[in-house]
């Protein structure tokens, strides 16, 4: 039995972002318990040359929502990167999940060979759909979700592997 591009993408994106929402909530509870302002948590980094928590969440949501859109052959919904509170980050994650869930299997299935071009600061990068999903979107999504988790964990939040992975 084969698995479709939709099955590999949409449920995985939704689960990753839902679990990110969950670990953020636990991180927020820990910060409140320790009298740490949410804005401090948003700007926490693992090391000085890494992006802060807020940016990790922004990039994770962009990877998932933009990935689904590009696989479907539509222009991605644009989000402003202007969140200044945890509530705004939760809203961003929820909006991304709703957007991703709006795609139907028939929009994404069959996108294995769809041409996808990304414009980056280093120029254009060209992919076919399957390589884009498996070698670009998925690794980036999980890198930024993992980094957000690690920032929260390093900040002292009582979170563990099961919080990151979620319930089966």
Secondary structure, DSSP 8 states (H G I E B T S, - for coil): ----HHHHHHHHHHHHHHHHHHHHHHHHHHHHHTT--HHHHHT--SSTTS--HHHHHHHHHHHHHHHHHHHHTS------S---SHHHHHHHHHHHHHHHHT--HHHHTTGGG-EEEEEETTEEEEEEHHHIIIIIIHHHHHHHHHHHHHHHHHTT----HHHHH---
